[in-house]
Amino acid sequence: MATQMTGFGLHQRWLGRAAALLVAGLLAVTAAAPARAASAASEAPTQVYFIRGFLGIFSTGFDQMAKSLAKDRIKAEVYGHLSGSSVRAKIIREYDRSRRKRPIILVGHSFGGNAVFEVAAKLRKNNIPVALLISVDPTRAGPLSDNVKRYVNYFFPGNGLGSELKPQPGVPKSRIKNIDMRKRVDVAGAGDDHWTVTTNAALAREILKAVKRAAR
């Protein structure tokens, strides 16, 4: 009988310890959840979205630009030209949850230039402004939309690819800056063309300067 009572007592003691451990675990999880939520909420949203050209083969200069911006604590991400829907969805999600509406900047090259036009135009439907849109030799001249504060368009005239932007309803000439790269000796040098221009050091410095100014 004494042995049975001892076994029963041990069993009760084991159950008590297990219950205590379970409660402690639940409390730890409960305490950690708000911390994780706070961390996610405090994470800086992406401000700069680079969209590369055809199949992501070109526009490799964008990757270096994104790394440079990270040093200045400006969060930038690089996408392929078929990722417009994903970029738009991410912008909407982060913009909705952010208390401080940080400026959004879109930068695209070639087909990626076409993509940033589309992303900006669709963000208009969500009443989301775009502080700056930079297109590098886009193969189309829009669509342009009035939720974009400023357009800067670098293009090579006469190459059969680049396009010049023109004013449209809601987008006056004052919001558009076209830069003819054939007139820039620091850009249209040896080896600079539609395919490789994003790796040009002068162009990269100029884009980064404009992005940093708009991101403040």
CORGI-V878688 format. One record per backbone hydrogen bond with DSSP energy under -1.0 kcal/mol. CO is the residue of the C=O (numbers start at 1). NH is the residue of the N-H. E is the energy in kcal/mol with one decimal. If there is no record, write none. Layout:
co: {CO:CO}
nh: {NH:NH}
e: {E:E}
This chain:
co: {1:2:3:4:5:6:7:8:9:10:11:12:13:14:15:16:17:18:19:20:21:22:23:24:25:26:27:28:29:32:33:34:35:36:37:38:47:48:49:50:51:53:54:59:61:62:63:64:65:66:67:69:69:70:75:75:77:79:80:83:84:85:86:87:88:89:90:91:92:93:94:100:104:104:105:106:107:108:109:110:111:112:113:114:115:116:117:118:119:120:123:123:124:130:132:133:134:135:136:145:147:150:151:152:153:154:155:156:168:171:172:173:175:177:179:180:181:184:184:187:189:193:196:197:200:201:202:203:204:205:206:207:208:209:210:211}
nh: {5:6:7:8:9:10:11:12:13:14:15:16:17:18:19:20:21:22:23:24:25:26:27:28:29:30:31:32:33:36:37:38:39:40:41:42:105:77:107:79:109:56:57:62:65:66:67:68:69:70:71:72:74:73:47:48:50:52:83:87:88:89:90:91:92:93:94:95:96:97:98:102:131:132:49:134:51:136:112:114:115:116:117:118:119:120:121:122:123:124:126:128:127:149:106:152:108:154:110:148:130:133:177:135:179:137:181:159:171:168:175:176:151:153:155:183:184:187:188:189:192:197:199:200:204:205:206:207:208:209:210:211:212:213:214:215}
e: {-2.3:-2.1:-2.3:-2.5:-2.7:-2.4:-2.4:-2.4:-2.5:-2.5:-2.2:-2.2:-2.1:-2.4:-2.5:-2.2:-2.5:-2.4:-2.5:-2.4:-2.4:-2.4:-2.5:-2.1:-2.4:-2.6:-2.4:-2.2:-2.0:-2.6:-2.5:-2.9:-2.3:-2.5:-2.4:-2.1:-3.1:-2.2:-2.7:-2.8:-1.9:-2.5:-1.8:-1.8:-1.9:-2.4:-1.7:-2.1:-2.2:-1.7:-1.1:-1.1:-2.2:-1.7:-2.2:-1.9:-3.0:-3.2:-1.9:-2.5:-2.5:-2.3:-2.2:-2.5:-2.5:-2.3:-2.6:-2.6:-2.2:-1.4:-1.2:-1.6:-1.6:-1.3:-2.4:-2.9:-2.7:-2.9:-2.7:-1.6:-2.0:-2.1:-1.5:-1.7:-2.6:-2.4:-2.2:-2.2:-2.0:-1.1:-1.2:-2.0:-1.6:-2.9:-2.4:-2.6:-2.5:-3.0:-2.5:-1.5:-2.6:-2.4:-1.9:-2.5:-3.4:-4.5:-2.5:-1.0:-2.9:-1.8:-1.7:-1.6:-3.3:-3.2:-2.4:-1.5:-1.1:-1.4:-3.0:-1.6:-1.8:-1.7:-2.1:-1.9:-2.4:-2.4:-2.0:-2.7:-2.6:-2.2:-2.0:-2.6:-2.6:-1.9:-2.1:-2.1}
